Amino acid sequence: MNLFTPLNIKNKKLKNRVVLPPLVRFSMVEKDGLVTESLLEWYKDVAEGGAGLIIVEASCVAEDGKLRDNQIGIWEDSFIEGLSKIAAIGKKYEVPMLIQIHHAGFKEKVAEVPEELLDQILNQFVEAFKRAKKAGFDGVEIHGAHTYLISQLNSRIWNLRTDKYGGSLEKRMFFTEELIRRTKKLFNDDFILGYRMGGNEPELEDGIKIAKYLEKLGVDLIHVSSGVPNPEKKQEIKIDLPDDFPFDWVVYLGVEIKKHVNIPVIGVRNIKTEEQASFLIENEMLDLVAIGRGMIARPNWVEFAKKEYFKRTGKMVD
Ligand SMILES: Cc1cc2nc3c(=O)[nH]c(=O)nc-3n(C[C@H](O)[C@H](O)[C@H](O)COP(=O)(O)O)c2cc1C
């Protein structure tokens, strides 16, 4: 097995193990949240450049839930037309495409938000999933990482609620569990449920528990990134790495979590070269590697990696 070995997730065939992680392209989107020509051009370049899976950037379930003004929207049916143009690019180049579904949340105030407001946002997520399917995507990725709403709810240090949305692990996962339960009909062999989680929520042990819980809930694909920061220092909560681990600590979270679940795991952060990516896949440390900034620099990262692989090993990949 190598970086260019296909992988099937449900009925969808990924040509290789390289993923475009969600990347909000603020400079290509206006305040109206609509898909633009330059955004379509970007996804075309990545699809044409050989990516195995594309996860379209964070699309917001509510106008007041954006992380920045110029973020794409999915909060009304009027967005479906533009989003379907992105999905069509995936079909044309035979690259499965998920779209990330997001709400920025309330930071430290997540414990004080009225329960009815979370009920309302849950409804908005359900409607957003339906729109993603109508637009023709191959699935969705729930944004459950990086201090946004679902990450805030998952975290035992931030979510100090005492209602149905907080308390035990099960209650901190209630929002996700209910969302999955209410959208179950949408998911079949042609529609993938992905989840981007914090591998340190706040410790790796919490990340492992969350990942196992997600697998039990029927999630098809886990994407391990970072979780909420330390509330006092407002810094990422880093994990100590073994001395001989030659990659970023966020990649380590993914590698460790993969040992505890049977569904595919995507790892990410500071993976730049073909050799690094190949090492992680060939040693079965991860099922898929995401290349974010590397793809911004080189949308045809995979085509370039094939050449690098040939130079390094003498083996051709078509
Ligand atoms: C410009 C930019 C936009 C990003 N947008 C998102 C996003 O929409 N959703 C998300 O989960 N992560 C987002 N991220 C994080 C990336 O998906 C990725 O985890 C991060 O860039 C680390 O990977 P890299 O070192 O390969 O770039 C963004 C990162 C960058 C640099």
The ligand as an ORCA input file, in Angstrom:
! r2SCAN-3c Opt
* xyz 0 1
  C      -6.755     29.649      5.232
  C      -7.206     28.554      6.137
  C      -8.577     28.283      6.235
  C      -9.028     27.244      7.051
  N     -10.366     26.948      7.096
  C     -10.817     25.883      7.798
  C     -12.180     25.486      7.749
  O     -13.016     26.047      7.037
  N     -12.550     24.435      8.526
  C     -11.662     23.729      9.284
  O     -12.045     22.766      9.949
  N     -10.356     24.069      9.304
  C      -9.911     25.096      8.577
  N      -8.560     25.391      8.544
  C      -7.598     24.426      9.114
  C      -7.121     23.473      8.009
  O      -8.167     22.626      7.561
  C      -5.941     22.585      8.470
  O      -6.342     21.805      9.572
  C      -4.722     23.427      8.849
  O      -4.417     24.361      7.837
  C      -3.498     22.546      9.126
  O      -3.148     21.803      7.995
  P      -1.928     22.252      7.018
  O      -0.715     22.393      7.873
  O      -1.829     21.126      6.014
  O      -2.329     23.545      6.386
  C      -8.104     26.460      7.771
  C      -6.731     26.758      7.676
  C      -6.284     27.768      6.863
  C      -4.807     28.030      6.737
*
